[in-house]
Amino acid sequence: MPFKKPGTHQIILAVLATIVIILGVMIFIYPASIFPDSCWGFQVLRKMQMGGGFNMAVKPDPSDIAKNYTEFLSWWSPGQYLVPYFFQSLFGINIGQSSAVTSTFFTLLGIAGFYSFFRKAGFTPVIAAVSVAVIACQQAFVVPYIFYNGGEVLIFGFAGWFLYGCAAIDKTGWKLVVFLLLSGCFGFFCKSSFLWMFGAGCIYLWLKLSMGQPDIWGWIKKGFWIGIPAILSLATIYVFYLSKGQNPASEGLGIKLTWETFSFPLASPVLAGFSVDDIVNGLIYHDDAVMINRFWSIITLQLSAILSILLVINIVRRIPAKNYTLTVIVFYSVSVAFFSYNFLRQANISYEARHLRLIGLLITPGVVYLASKSNLTMRAAFSFICLATAFLSFTYFVLGFQQNKITARGSSGLAQIFIDQASLNYITDLDRKTNNAIFVFVSPDLGLEINHNRIVTLDPIDDDIAIDYDSYVHHGHAGPIFILLPASYMGPKSNIIRKCFPDYTGFKMEMLSNDYVLYSAK
């Protein structure tokens, strides 16, 4: 049989897969750090391994820390820790290594899923492959190799296949019913915010399957085929999970209209599709140094919203694949409605483009197609933007990986960025030698290194030292207490933290290193 020369699209996909595998090997050897959200999940996993109930967080009771209280962790979906636990059990590896396997596997799954969806949506193999390559240029693509981000990488691995299923189903029947029942539950298992995507997918399927029906009754019948399994799937999620506790959208602080309330969701194609929000360390929400002040952030946001609307209009008008354009219209509209509503009522959802990443992924083949049909100047400009984004993402990865290589590590294997090795060694040694102790941290990831005692995690104190004391205070007494704080907390902040445990007195201070201090009392 003669050798068949691989096509351009196959070469692109092979190169991307090779890069992902190389990155995966690198973080398996030097596991990444971890996002706070995933830390809470792994803490729950530890309690489950010790005999606790499914998804139950067991913590010292703030009213009396001699006792424990339990709560169902419904704020985040369980996939972020159960999938790594599967690999941990299968291969006998630690949390850091199992997180590396999870990130690598679901990234590869995402590449295959989105390529398959783009092909099913009507794009050529080359356009589909180039689109996946453009996605790989985004900073969000390499984040899991610096910080294990749990649901973010899981939903990337699943979302493309969900979209593929929506595009592939062209008639009612048992396949549609099974698809909706299973995809709703599994998507939520990956990430709780999948629910808005699931709703958008149901609307898309209803419109696609109902178009051409001669009367309203035909639309109603199609609606029953979609609505019943969708409601059953959502009811299962609610009864067995969401109803047991709070979630980010369950409460709001009241109506508040700001410049970003509607413009942030409208701007998602530009913010997420071109890594704008990531590159500037967040236009509205900042978890790192602020690069753009409030005034210019709002200006950038408004311009991004206008450009995004124009971009979506051009995609809908100029791309011949009508099922694809219908997908863009439905998912973009639902995302704007869902997030605008929740931002308006101040639900506990941050202004971060990662929440709207699916829109950036969805519009990518449309942008690539439009660029391929444009003149040389436009193609060159688009290529420059992609290369610049890739360079910044590569720089982000290199700097982050180099930092993780020299960062402290304990039994979890994770890179612990909020402690140095000497201090971590001291703390873990205390944990081994002490019984019935309470360890107090201001970062949830450090609790993953405590294997024999209980932990209390307090929110970090800002420089303005304005806290809700009632949410910090822990009454009662239960054996020795060890409070690890950054050296920068010495003074008013450390005084506040110690006062949050009023039944302990006579604290001793030890400088574990130049950067960390330990307060202890018996």
Residue pairs with C-beta under 8 A, 6 or more apart in sequence:
6 14
7 125
7 126
8 125
8 126
8 129
9 125
9 126
9 128
9 129
10 129
12 126
12 129
12 130
12 132
12 133
13 111
13 115
13 129
13 132
16 111
16 132
16 133
16 136
17 108
17 111
19 136
20 104
20 107
20 108
20 111
21 104
21 108
23 104
23 142
23 145
23 397
24 100
24 101
24 103
24 104
24 107
24 145
26 145
26 401
27 100
27 103
27 104
27 145
27 401
27 404
28 97
28 100
28 101
28 104
30 401
30 404
30 405
30 415
31 94
31 95
31 96
31 97
31 99
31 100
31 148
31 404
31 409
31 413
31 414
31 415
32 96
32 99
32 100
32 103
32 144
32 145
32 146
32 147
32 148
32 404
32 414
32 415
33 146
33 147
33 148
33 404
33 407
33 414
33 415
33 416
33 417
33 445
34 42
34 99
34 147
34 148
34 414
34 445
34 448
35 147
35 148
35 149
35 150
35 152
36 443
36 444
36 445
37 76
37 80
37 149
37 150
37 151
38 76
38 80
38 81
38 99
38 148
38 149
38 150
38 151
39 444
39 445
39 447
39 448
40 57
40 73
40 75
40 76
40 444
41 73
41 76
41 78
41 80
41 81
41 150
42 81
42 84
42 95
42 412
42 448
43 57
43 444
43 447
43 448
43 455
44 52
44 55
44 56
44 57
44 73
44 81
45 81
45 82
45 85
46 448
47 56
47 57
47 58
48 54
48 55
48 56
52 58
52 70
53 70
55 72
55 73
55 74
55 78
55 241
56 70
56 71
56 72
56 73
57 70
57 71
57 72
57 73
58 68
58 69
58 70
59 68
59 69
59 70
59 71
59 454
59 455
59 456
60 67
60 68
60 69
60 438
60 454
60 455
60 456
60 474
60 478
61 67
61 68
61 69
61 476
62 473
62 474
62 475
63 475
63 476
64 475
64 476
65 438
65 456
65 474
65 475
65 476
65 477
65 478
65 501
66 476
66 477
66 478
67 476
68 454
71 245
72 244
72 245
73 245
74 241
74 242
74 243
74 244
74 245
74 246
74 247
75 245
75 246
75 247
75 248
76 150
76 151
76 192
77 151
77 188
77 189
77 190
77 191
77 192
77 194
77 241
78 189
79 150
79 151
79 154
79 189
79 190
79 191
80 150
80 151
80 154
80 191
81 150
82 189
83 102
83 106
83 154
84 95
84 98
84 99
84 101
84 102
84 148
85 98
86 98
87 93
87 98
87 101
87 102
87 105
88 94
88 95
88 97
88 98
91 97
91 98
91 101
93 101
93 413
94 411
94 412
94 413
95 412
95 413
95 414
95 448
96 148
96 409
96 412
96 413
96 414
96 415
97 413
99 148
99 414
100 148
102 148
102 153
102 154
103 144
103 145
103 148
103 153
105 157
106 153
106 154
106 156
106 157
106 158
107 141
107 144
107 153
107 156
107 157
108 157
109 157
109 158
109 161
110 153
110 156
110 157
110 158
110 159
110 160
111 132
111 136
112 160
113 157
113 158
113 159
113 160
113 161
113 163
113 164
114 131
114 132
114 135
114 159
114 160
114 163
114 361
115 128
115 129
115 131
115 132
115 160
116 160
116 161
116 164
117 160
117 161
117 163
117 164
117 167
118 127
118 128
118 131
118 132
118 365
119 125
119 128
120 164
120 167
120 168
121 163
121 167
121 321
121 323
121 324
121 327
121 365
122 320
122 321
122 323
122 324
123 131
123 321
123 324
123 365
123 369
127 365
127 368
127 369
127 372
128 365
130 368
131 364
131 365
131 368
134 364
134 367
134 368
134 386
135 141
135 361
135 364
136 390
137 275
137 386
137 387
137 389
137 390
137 393
138 273
138 274
138 275
138 278
138 360
138 389
138 393
139 275
139 278
139 279
139 389
139 392
139 393
139 396
140 152
140 272
140 275
140 278
140 353
140 354
140 357
140 360
141 393
142 393
142 394
142 396
142 397
143 149
143 152
143 278
144 152
144 153
145 397
145 400
145 401
146 396
146 397
146 400
146 401
146 404
147 400
148 414
149 354
150 191
151 190
151 191
151 192
151 193
152 191
152 354
152 357
154 190
154 191
155 187
155 190
155 191
155 193
155 194
155 358
156 357
156 361
157 190
158 186
158 187
158 190
158 194
159 187
159 194
159 197
159 358
159 361
160 361
162 183
162 187
162 197
162 198
162 201
163 201
163 327
163 362
165 179
165 183
166 201
166 204
166 205
166 208
166 327
167 323
167 324
167 327
169 175
169 176
169 179
169 205
169 209
170 208
170 209
171 209
172 209
172 221
172 222
172 225
173 225
176 205
176 225
176 226
176 229
177 225
177 228
177 229
178 229
180 202
180 205
180 226
180 229
180 230
180 233
181 229
181 232
181 233
182 233
183 198
183 201
183 233
184 198
184 230
184 233
184 234
184 236
184 237
185 233
185 236
185 237
187 194
187 195
187 197
187 198
188 194
188 195
188 198
188 237
188 241
192 247
192 248
193 355
195 234
195 237
196 334
196 335
196 338
196 339
197 331
197 358
198 230
198 233
198 234
199 334
199 338
200 330
200 331
200 334
200 335
202 226
202 227
202 230
203 330
203 334
204 326
204 327
204 330
204 331
205 226
206 219
206 222
206 223
206 226
207 326
207 330
208 323
208 326
209 222
209 225
209 226
210 218
210 219
210 222
210 223
213 219
213 222
242 250
248 347
248 348
248 349
249 342
249 347
249 348
249 349
250 347
251 347
251 348
252 342
252 345
252 346
252 347
253 345
253 346
254 345
254 346
255 344
255 345
255 346
256 344
256 345
256 346
257 344
258 343
259 298
259 301
259 302
260 283
260 284
260 298
260 301
260 343
260 351
261 340
261 343
261 344
262 336
262 340
262 343
263 301
263 302
263 304
263 305
264 271
264 283
264 284
264 301
264 305
264 339
264 343
264 351
265 335
265 336
265 338
265 339
265 340
265 343
265 356
266 305
266 308
266 309
266 336
267 301
267 304
267 305
267 307
267 308
268 308
268 332
268 335
268 336
268 353
268 356
268 359
268 360
269 307
269 308
269 311
269 312
269 332
269 359
269 360
269 363
270 276
270 304
270 305
270 307
270 308
270 311
271 277
271 283
271 301
271 304
271 308
271 353
271 356
271 360
272 353
272 354
272 356
272 357
272 358
272 359
272 360
272 361
273 359
273 360
273 361
273 363
273 364
273 367
274 360
274 385
274 389
275 389
275 392
275 393
276 283
276 300
276 304
276 353
277 283
277 352
277 353
278 353
279 389
279 392
280 291
280 292
280 297
280 300
281 287
281 288
281 289
281 290
281 291
282 288
282 351
282 352
283 292
283 297
283 300
283 301
283 351
284 297
284 301
284 351
285 350
285 351
285 352
292 300
311 363
311 367
312 328
312 329
312 332
312 363
314 370
315 325
315 328
315 363
315 366
315 367
315 370
316 325
316 328
316 329
318 370
318 373
319 325
319 366
319 369
319 370
324 365
324 366
325 366
327 362
328 362
328 363
328 366
331 358
331 359
331 362
332 359
332 362
332 363
335 356
335 358
335 359
339 349
339 355
339 356
342 349
343 349
343 351
349 355
353 360
367 382
371 378
371 379
371 382
372 379
374 382
403 415
403 417
404 415
404 417
407 415
407 416
407 417
408 415
408 416
408 419
408 420
408 421
408 423
408 424
409 415
409 416
409 421
409 424
410 416
410 424
410 428
410 448
410 449
411 428
411 449
411 451
412 448
412 449
414 445
414 448
416 424
416 445
416 446
416 449
417 445
418 442
418 443
418 445
418 446
418 486
419 427
419 446
419 484
419 516
420 513
420 515
420 516
422 512
422 513
423 484
423 512
423 513
423 515
423 516
423 518
424 446
424 449
426 512
426 518
427 439
427 446
427 449
427 450
427 482
427 484
427 512
427 518
428 449
428 450
430 437
430 439
430 482
431 437
431 439
431 449
431 450
431 451
431 452
431 453
432 451
432 452
434 452
434 453
434 479
434 480
434 482
435 452
435 453
435 479
436 453
436 478
436 479
436 480
437 453
437 454
437 479
437 480
437 481
437 482
438 453
438 454
438 455
438 456
438 478
438 479
438 480
438 481
438 482
439 447
439 450
439 453
439 454
439 455
439 456
439 481
439 482
439 484
440 455
440 456
440 457
440 458
440 481
440 482
440 483
440 484
440 497
440 501
441 447
441 455
441 456
441 457
441 458
441 484
442 457
442 458
442 459
442 460
442 461
442 485
442 486
442 489
442 497
443 457
443 460
444 457
446 484
447 455
447 457
454 478
456 474
458 472
458 497
458 500
459 467
459 471
459 472
461 467
461 489
461 493
461 496
461 497
465 492
465 493
465 496
467 496
469 500
472 496
472 497
472 500
473 499
473 500
473 501
473 502
474 500
474 501
475 502
475 503
476 503
477 503
477 504
479 522
480 520
480 521
480 522
481 501
481 504
481 520
481 521
481 522
482 518
482 519
482 520
483 497
483 498
483 501
483 507
483 518
483 519
483 520
484 512
484 516
484 517
484 518
485 493
485 494
485 497
485 516
485 517
485 518
485 519
486 515
486 516
486 517
487 511
487 514
487 515
487 516
487 517
489 497
489 517
490 517
494 517
494 519
497 519
498 504
498 507
498 519
501 521
504 521
505 521
506 521
507 519
507 520
507 521
508 519
508 520
508 521
509 517
509 518
509 519
510 517
510 518
510 520
511 517
512 518
